[in-house]
């Protein structure tokens, strides 16, 4: 009886389970995750290595060597790197303090500008930007230099990326040592291991790897672009374009070689007669020296012709255009800026391309201010406090000054100054902008410009001049040219990429 009851209960449970609705099993996949015979070779080099292991010391060394070689021997690569440095740094950043102490602000700004000129800060920043493109990272060490022509004896010493390396006993990145970048327990750089001699120098090759100094991270500036989380060393920014640069050079040299080969033959004797025909027999591949402006008689049955050069082909310019456009895309450059040529661009296209380019430049400048300039200014303030010329700074906290500082870079010129001036006047009239913002567009300090303007106004009043009388005289030719520039239409061709 008990067995019968148990059997009935089990049967009722099975029937109840059969009556429950079955859940639909969804099976999905990504096509890009499938490995087939067609794409196996394409994805063969894909790996799951960490950011630091993927950019190991050997890999970065090889990329640096190839990037430096290409920049040194390829005019396009050299021009692109120089353009990025000049547009990002320009004539150098300028400091502006916005504390409530106006006189102190002016003193610090003037002193920092004088120190920047004494240490050639703008030139060093341009070098750092070029190294960031070619080497992937740039390093600077803040140290004492008594030969600086400034009350603040602080100097920025540039160090090449090859000198930031671990000792010879460390071959692979470890948890706390990533090829010379020694991290603390929180993953922040604590020390930098800097070799005393360059690995490629003429020093003692047997001991250069063991002679290094550990410099605190507070005295080292490390500027690079981190493309992945937990990445502590940079790779060259032109890395994706290196194979394209090589292809462009090889193709150009091949075209030139083919054209030169065809041009090397001044003339060729050929015949339409069959072999052993009526044409006079001649020795094949025989060479005859020709004289200029001479008359000659050809052998019977032979004609004089030249080799038709098939290179460069009609698609030569188009191929170079596409390769250079692909190269420029990896560096956030429009094509006309990369090649320095706006032929074929109209006014609207040139302006549109430059807008996206200048936006990337502003992002780069903000990164420069955050990583490089703020650390330099912080070290400069701490050193200035120790000098008698700036003893008043001892009552000011350096962190407080950093909260009220700004950096100005060179502004960009507008292709139509008249239209830009009218737009600026409308923005100021409608209170949608400020004088500080408008002067910042031009890379100028609004307080300095207003003081200069007040000085000019007082001088005009002293001399009895009106505003119209003090304006510079313009010749009729210049006014006519300005009127032509003002009437530029969207379909007019831009002649120079730097004015777009």
C-alpha positions as CSV (number, residue, x, y, z in Angstrom):
1,X,0.0,0.0,0.0
2,X,2.8,2.4,0.9
3,X,4.6,1.5,-2.3
4,X,1.4,2.3,-4.3
5,X,1.0,5.7,-2.7
6,X,4.7,6.6,-3.4
7,X,4.2,5.6,-7.0
8,X,1.1,7.8,-7.4
9,X,2.9,10.8,-5.8
10,X,5.9,10.4,-8.1
11,X,3.6,10.2,-11.1
12,X,1.7,13.3,-10.1
13,X,5.0,15.2,-9.7
14,X,6.1,14.2,-13.2
15,X,2.8,15.3,-14.7
16,X,3.1,18.7,-12.9
17,X,6.6,19.2,-14.2
18,X,5.4,18.4,-17.8
19,X,2.7,21.0,-17.5
20,X,5.2,23.8,-16.5
21,X,6.2,26.0,-19.4
22,X,9.6,25.3,-20.8
23,X,12.1,28.3,-20.8
24,X,13.3,29.3,-24.3
25,X,17.1,28.9,-24.6
26,X,18.6,31.8,-26.6
27,X,21.9,31.0,-28.3
28,X,23.8,34.1,-29.6
29,X,27.2,34.8,-30.9
30,X,29.4,37.5,-32.5
31,X,30.6,37.0,-36.0
32,X,33.9,38.6,-35.1
33,X,34.5,36.0,-32.4
34,X,34.4,33.1,-34.9
35,X,37.6,31.7,-36.3
36,X,37.3,30.4,-39.8
37,X,39.6,29.4,-42.5
38,X,39.2,32.8,-44.1
39,X,40.1,34.9,-41.1
40,X,42.5,32.6,-39.2
41,X,45.6,34.2,-40.6
42,X,44.2,37.7,-40.0
43,X,43.7,37.2,-36.3
44,X,46.7,35.0,-35.7
45,X,48.6,37.8,-33.9
46,X,45.8,38.7,-31.5
47,X,46.7,38.0,-27.9
48,X,45.5,38.5,-24.3
49,X,48.6,40.1,-22.9
50,X,48.4,42.9,-20.3
51,X,49.2,46.4,-21.3
52,X,52.6,46.4,-19.8
53,X,53.6,43.0,-21.2
54,X,52.3,44.0,-24.7
55,X,54.5,47.1,-24.4
56,X,57.5,45.3,-23.0
57,X,61.0,46.7,-23.1
58,X,62.1,44.8,-26.2
59,X,58.9,45.8,-28.1
60,X,59.1,49.4,-27.2
61,X,62.8,49.5,-28.2
62,X,62.1,48.1,-31.6
63,X,59.2,50.5,-32.1
64,X,61.3,53.5,-31.0
65,X,64.1,52.5,-33.4
66,X,61.8,52.2,-36.4
67,X,59.8,55.3,-35.6
68,X,63.0,57.4,-35.2
69,X,64.4,56.0,-38.5
70,X,61.2,56.8,-40.4
71,X,61.0,60.3,-39.0
72,X,64.6,60.9,-39.8
73,X,64.3,59.7,-43.4
74,X,60.7,60.4,-44.4
75,X,59.8,64.0,-45.1
76,X,56.1,63.4,-44.5
77,X,56.8,61.8,-41.1
78,X,59.1,64.6,-40.1
79,X,56.7,67.3,-41.2
80,X,53.8,65.7,-39.3
81,X,55.8,65.4,-36.1
82,X,57.0,69.0,-36.4
83,X,53.5,70.3,-37.1
84,X,52.0,68.6,-34.1
85,X,54.7,70.0,-31.9
86,X,54.4,73.6,-33.3
87,X,50.6,73.6,-33.1
88,X,50.4,72.1,-29.6
89,X,53.2,74.1,-27.9
90,X,53.6,77.1,-30.2
91,X,55.7,79.8,-28.7
92,X,55.2,78.4,-25.3
93,X,52.5,78.4,-22.6
94,X,51.8,81.5,-20.5
95,X,50.8,81.4,-16.9
96,X,47.8,83.4,-15.5
97,X,47.0,83.5,-11.8
98,X,43.5,84.4,-10.6
99,X,44.0,85.0,-6.9
100,X,42.6,88.0,-5.1
101,X,46.0,89.5,-4.8
102,X,46.5,91.3,-8.2
103,X,50.0,92.6,-7.5
104,X,51.2,89.2,-6.4
105,X,49.7,87.6,-9.5
106,X,51.6,90.0,-11.8
107,X,54.9,89.4,-9.9
108,X,54.6,85.6,-10.1
109,X,53.5,85.7,-13.7
110,X,56.4,87.9,-14.8
111,X,58.9,85.9,-12.7
112,X,57.7,82.6,-14.2
113,X,57.8,84.0,-17.7
114,X,61.4,85.2,-17.1
115,X,62.4,81.8,-15.7
116,X,60.7,80.0,-18.7
117,X,62.8,82.0,-21.1
118,X,66.0,81.4,-19.1
119,X,65.5,77.6,-19.2
120,X,64.1,77.6,-22.8
121,X,60.9,76.0,-21.6
122,X,59.0,76.4,-24.9
123,X,61.8,74.7,-26.9
124,X,62.0,71.8,-24.4
125,X,58.2,71.3,-24.5
126,X,58.3,71.1,-28.3
127,X,61.1,68.5,-28.0
128,X,59.0,66.6,-25.5
129,X,56.0,66.7,-27.9
130,X,58.1,65.4,-30.7
131,X,59.5,62.6,-28.5
132,X,55.9,61.7,-27.5
133,X,55.1,61.1,-31.2
134,X,58.3,59.3,-32.0
135,X,59.2,57.5,-28.8
136,X,55.7,57.3,-27.3
137,X,56.8,59.0,-24.1
138,X,58.9,61.9,-22.9
139,X,60.7,62.3,-19.6
140,X,62.0,65.4,-17.8
141,X,63.8,65.7,-14.5
142,X,63.4,68.8,-12.3
143,X,66.8,69.5,-10.7
144,X,69.0,72.3,-9.4
145,X,71.1,74.3,-11.9
146,X,73.1,77.2,-10.5
147,X,73.9,78.5,-14.0
148,X,70.3,79.5,-14.7
149,X,69.9,83.2,-15.2
150,X,67.0,83.5,-12.8
151,X,66.5,83.8,-9.0
152,X,65.0,80.4,-9.1
153,X,67.8,77.9,-9.9
154,X,65.4,75.2,-11.1
155,X,66.0,73.5,-14.4
156,X,64.1,71.0,-16.6
157,X,66.5,68.3,-17.9
158,X,65.1,66.2,-20.7
159,X,65.8,62.5,-20.5
160,X,65.4,60.1,-23.4
161,X,63.1,57.1,-22.9
162,X,66.0,54.6,-23.4
163,X,67.5,55.7,-20.1
164,X,64.4,54.9,-18.1
165,X,65.0,51.2,-17.6
166,X,65.3,48.5,-14.9
167,X,68.6,47.0,-13.9
168,X,69.9,44.1,-15.9
169,X,68.5,41.5,-13.4
170,X,64.9,42.4,-14.3
171,X,64.0,41.2,-17.7
172,X,60.2,41.2,-17.6
173,X,57.7,43.7,-16.0
174,X,57.0,42.9,-12.4
175,X,54.2,44.0,-10.1
176,X,56.2,46.9,-8.8
177,X,58.8,47.6,-11.5
178,X,57.7,48.3,-15.0
179,X,60.9,48.8,-16.9
180,X,62.3,51.5,-14.6
181,X,58.9,52.8,-13.3
182,X,58.8,51.6,-9.7
183,X,55.3,51.6,-8.3
184,X,54.0,51.7,-4.7
185,X,51.4,49.4,-3.3
186,X,48.6,51.6,-4.8
187,X,50.0,51.5,-8.3
188,X,51.3,55.1,-8.3
189,X,54.8,55.8,-9.6
190,X,57.1,56.1,-6.6
191,X,60.6,56.2,-8.2
192,X,62.1,56.2,-11.7
193,X,65.2,54.2,-12.4
194,X,67.3,56.4,-14.7
195,X,70.5,55.0,-16.2
196,X,73.5,57.2,-15.9
197,X,74.6,56.6,-19.5
198,X,72.5,56.2,-22.6
199,X,72.4,52.5,-23.8
200,X,73.4,53.7,-27.3
201,X,76.2,56.0,-26.1
202,X,80.0,55.5,-26.2
203,X,80.3,54.7,-22.5
204,X,81.3,51.5,-20.8
205,X,79.1,48.8,-22.4
206,X,79.8,46.4,-19.6
207,X,78.5,48.5,-16.7
208,X,75.9,50.9,-18.1
209,X,73.0,48.7,-17.1
210,X,74.1,48.5,-13.5
211,X,74.8,52.2,-13.0
212,X,71.4,53.9,-12.4
213,X,69.8,56.3,-10.0
214,X,66.4,56.1,-8.4
215,X,64.8,59.5,-8.7
216,X,61.6,60.3,-6.7
217,X,58.5,60.6,-8.9
218,X,57.9,64.1,-7.6
219,X,61.0,65.2,-9.5
220,X,60.2,63.3,-12.7
221,X,57.8,64.3,-15.4
222,X,56.5,61.4,-17.5
223,X,54.3,62.5,-20.4
224,X,52.6,59.7,-22.5
225,X,49.2,58.7,-23.7
226,X,47.7,55.7,-22.0
227,X,45.7,53.7,-24.5
228,X,44.8,50.9,-22.0
229,X,44.1,50.7,-18.3
230,X,47.1,49.8,-16.1
231,X,49.5,51.0,-18.8
232,X,52.7,52.6,-17.4
233,X,54.9,53.1,-20.4
234,X,54.0,54.6,-23.8
235,X,54.5,53.4,-27.3
236,X,55.1,55.7,-30.3
237,X,52.0,57.5,-31.5
238,X,52.9,56.8,-35.1
239,X,53.1,53.1,-34.5
240,X,50.0,52.2,-36.6
241,X,51.4,54.3,-39.4
242,X,54.9,52.8,-39.6
243,X,54.0,50.1,-42.1
244,X,52.2,52.7,-44.2
245,X,55.2,55.0,-44.2
246,X,57.3,52.1,-45.4
247,X,54.9,51.2,-48.1
248,X,54.8,54.8,-49.3
249,X,58.5,55.1,-49.5
250,X,58.9,51.7,-51.3
251,X,56.2,52.6,-53.8
252,X,57.7,56.0,-54.5
253,X,61.2,54.6,-54.9
254,X,59.9,51.8,-57.2
255,X,58.1,54.4,-59.4
256,X,61.2,56.6,-59.6
257,X,63.3,53.6,-60.5
258,X,60.9,52.5,-63.3
259,X,60.8,56.0,-64.7
260,X,64.6,56.4,-64.5
261,X,65.1,53.0,-66.2
262,X,62.9,54.1,-69.1
263,X,64.7,57.5,-69.3
264,X,68.1,55.9,-69.3
265,X,67.6,54.7,-72.9
266,X,68.0,57.7,-75.2
267,X,66.9,55.7,-78.2
268,X,66.2,52.2,-79.3
269,X,66.6,50.6,-82.8
270,X,63.8,48.2,-83.6
271,X,62.5,46.5,-86.7
272,X,59.1,45.1,-87.8
273,X,60.8,42.5,-90.0
274,X,60.8,38.9,-88.8
275,X,63.9,37.1,-87.7
276,X,66.3,36.5,-90.6
277,X,64.2,38.8,-92.7
278,X,65.0,41.7,-95.0
279,X,66.4,43.9,-92.2
280,X,70.2,44.3,-92.0
281,X,71.5,42.0,-89.2
282,X,72.8,43.8,-86.1
283,X,74.2,42.7,-82.8
284,X,71.5,42.6,-80.1
285,X,72.0,44.8,-77.0
286,X,74.7,46.7,-78.8
287,X,75.4,50.2,-77.4
288,X,76.1,53.2,-79.6
289,X,77.2,56.6,-78.3
290,X,75.2,59.5,-79.8
291,X,76.2,63.1,-80.2
292,X,74.0,66.1,-79.9
293,X,72.4,67.7,-83.0
294,X,73.8,65.2,-85.4
295,X,72.4,63.6,-88.6
296,X,72.8,59.9,-89.1
297,X,71.7,57.0,-91.4
298,X,69.9,54.0,-89.9
299,X,70.6,50.5,-91.0
300,X,68.4,49.1,-93.6
301,X,65.0,48.0,-92.2
302,X,65.5,49.5,-88.8
303,X,63.7,52.4,-87.0
304,X,64.7,54.7,-84.3
305,X,62.4,55.0,-81.2
306,X,62.2,55.6,-77.5
307,X,60.9,53.5,-74.6
308,X,57.5,54.8,-73.4
309,X,57.6,55.4,-69.7
310,X,54.6,53.9,-67.9
311,X,55.5,55.4,-64.6
312,X,54.2,57.3,-62.7
313,X,50.8,56.0,-63.5
314,X,47.7,58.0,-63.5
315,X,46.7,56.5,-60.1
316,X,50.1,57.5,-58.5
317,X,48.8,60.7,-56.9
318,X,45.6,59.0,-55.8
319,X,47.5,56.2,-54.1
320,X,49.7,58.6,-52.2
321,X,46.7,60.6,-51.2
322,X,44.9,57.6,-49.7
323,X,48.0,56.3,-47.9
324,X,48.8,59.8,-46.4
325,X,45.1,60.2,-45.4
326,X,45.3,56.9,-43.5
327,X,48.5,57.9,-41.8
328,X,47.1,61.2,-40.8
329,X,44.0,59.6,-39.3
330,X,46.1,57.8,-36.7
331,X,47.3,61.1,-35.4
332,X,44.0,63.1,-35.5
333,X,45.3,65.2,-38.4
334,X,43.3,66.3,-41.4
335,X,44.9,65.5,-44.8
336,X,45.7,69.1,-45.7
337,X,47.5,69.7,-42.4
338,X,49.5,66.4,-42.7
339,X,50.8,67.2,-46.2
340,X,50.8,71.0,-45.9
341,X,48.7,71.3,-49.1
342,X,45.0,72.4,-49.4
343,X,44.8,72.1,-53.2
344,X,41.4,70.7,-54.0
345,X,39.8,71.9,-50.8
346,X,37.1,74.5,-50.8
347,X,36.6,77.1,-48.0
348,X,34.0,75.1,-46.1
349,X,35.9,71.8,-46.2
350,X,39.1,73.4,-45.0
351,X,37.3,75.1,-42.1
352,X,35.5,71.9,-41.1
353,X,38.6,69.8,-41.1
354,X,40.5,72.4,-39.0
355,X,37.7,72.6,-36.4
356,X,38.1,68.9,-35.5
357,X,41.9,69.3,-35.6
358,X,41.9,72.3,-33.2
359,X,39.7,70.4,-30.9
360,X,42.2,67.6,-30.6
361,X,44.9,70.2,-30.1
362,X,43.0,71.7,-27.2
363,X,42.6,68.2,-25.6
364,X,46.4,67.7,-26.0
365,X,47.1,71.1,-24.4
366,X,44.9,70.3,-21.5
367,X,46.7,67.0,-21.0
368,X,50.0,68.9,-21.2
369,X,48.9,71.4,-18.6
370,X,47.7,68.6,-16.2
371,X,50.7,66.3,-16.5
372,X,53.7,68.7,-17.2
373,X,53.0,72.3,-16.6
374,X,51.3,72.0,-13.2
375,X,54.1,69.8,-11.9
376,X,56.7,72.3,-13.2
377,X,54.8,75.3,-11.6
378,X,54.4,73.5,-8.3
379,X,58.2,72.8,-8.1
380,X,59.0,76.3,-9.2
381,X,56.8,77.8,-6.5
382,X,58.4,75.7,-3.8
383,X,61.9,76.7,-5.0
384,X,60.9,80.4,-5.3
385,X,59.8,80.4,-1.6
386,X,63.4,79.7,-0.6
387,X,64.7,82.8,-2.4
388,X,64.9,86.3,-0.8
389,X,63.2,87.8,-3.9
390,X,60.0,85.8,-3.3
391,X,60.0,85.6,0.5
392,X,56.4,86.8,0.5
393,X,55.4,83.4,-1.0
394,X,56.2,81.6,2.3
395,X,52.8,82.6,3.6
396,X,51.0,81.1,0.6
397,X,50.2,77.5,0.2
398,X,51.4,76.1,-3.2
399,X,48.3,74.0,-3.5
400,X,46.2,77.2,-3.2
401,X,48.0,78.8,-6.1
402,X,47.4,75.7,-8.3
403,X,43.7,76.1,-7.7
404,X,43.7,79.7,-9.2
405,X,46.0,79.3,-12.2
406,X,45.4,79.0,-15.9
407,X,47.6,78.3,-19.0
408,X,47.3,80.2,-22.2
409,X,48.6,79.0,-25.6
410,X,48.9,80.7,-28.9
411,X,45.6,81.4,-30.6
412,X,44.6,80.4,-34.1
413,X,44.1,83.0,-36.8
414,X,40.8,83.3,-38.6
415,X,40.8,83.2,-42.4
416,X,38.4,86.2,-42.4
417,X,39.3,88.6,-39.6
418,X,36.4,91.0,-40.4
419,X,33.8,88.3,-39.9
420,X,35.5,87.1,-36.7
421,X,35.6,90.6,-35.3
422,X,31.8,91.1,-36.0
423,X,31.0,87.8,-34.4
424,X,33.1,88.7,-31.4
425,X,31.4,92.0,-31.0
426,X,28.0,90.3,-31.1
427,X,29.0,87.8,-28.5
428,X,30.2,90.6,-26.2
429,X,27.1,92.6,-26.8
430,X,24.7,89.7,-26.0
431,X,26.8,88.8,-22.9
432,X,27.4,85.3,-24.2
433,X,31.1,85.6,-23.6
434,X,33.6,87.6,-21.6
435,X,36.7,89.5,-22.4
436,X,38.8,86.9,-20.6
437,X,37.4,84.2,-22.9
438,X,37.8,86.3,-26.1
439,X,41.4,87.1,-25.3
440,X,42.1,83.5,-24.4
441,X,41.0,82.5,-27.9
442,X,44.0,84.6,-29.1
443,X,46.3,83.3,-26.4
444,X,46.4,86.6,-24.6
445,X,46.0,87.6,-21.0
446,X,43.0,89.9,-20.7
447,X,44.4,91.9,-17.8
448,X,47.6,92.6,-19.6
449,X,45.7,93.6,-22.8
450,X,43.3,95.9,-20.9
451,X,46.2,97.6,-19.0
452,X,47.9,98.2,-22.4
453,X,44.7,99.5,-23.9
454,X,44.2,101.9,-20.9
455,X,47.8,103.1,-21.3
456,X,47.2,103.8,-25.0
457,X,44.0,105.7,-24.3
458,X,45.7,107.9,-21.7
459,X,48.5,108.7,-24.2
460,X,46.0,109.6,-26.9
461,X,44.2,111.9,-24.6
462,X,47.5,113.5,-23.6
463,X,48.4,114.1,-27.3
464,X,44.9,115.3,-28.2
465,X,44.2,112.4,-30.6
466,X,40.9,110.8,-31.2
467,X,40.4,107.1,-31.7
468,X,39.9,107.5,-35.5
469,X,43.1,109.6,-35.8
470,X,45.2,107.1,-34.0
471,X,44.3,104.2,-36.3
472,X,47.1,103.0,-38.6
473,X,46.7,104.3,-42.2
474,X,45.8,101.7,-44.8
475,X,46.6,102.1,-48.4
476,X,43.9,101.7,-51.1
477,X,45.5,98.5,-52.3
478,X,45.4,96.9,-48.8
479,X,41.8,97.9,-48.3
480,X,40.8,96.5,-51.7
481,X,42.5,93.2,-50.8
482,X,40.8,93.1,-47.4
483,X,37.4,93.6,-49.1
484,X,38.1,90.7,-51.4
485,X,39.0,88.5,-48.4
486,X,35.8,89.6,-46.7
487,X,33.7,88.4,-49.7
488,X,35.1,84.9,-49.6
489,X,32.4,82.4,-50.5
490,X,32.1,78.8,-49.4
491,X,33.1,77.5,-52.9
492,X,36.3,79.5,-53.0
493,X,39.4,77.3,-52.9
494,X,41.6,77.7,-49.8
495,X,45.2,78.5,-50.9
496,X,47.0,77.7,-47.7
497,X,46.1,75.2,-45.0
498,X,47.5,77.4,-42.2
499,X,44.9,80.1,-42.8
500,X,41.9,77.8,-43.0
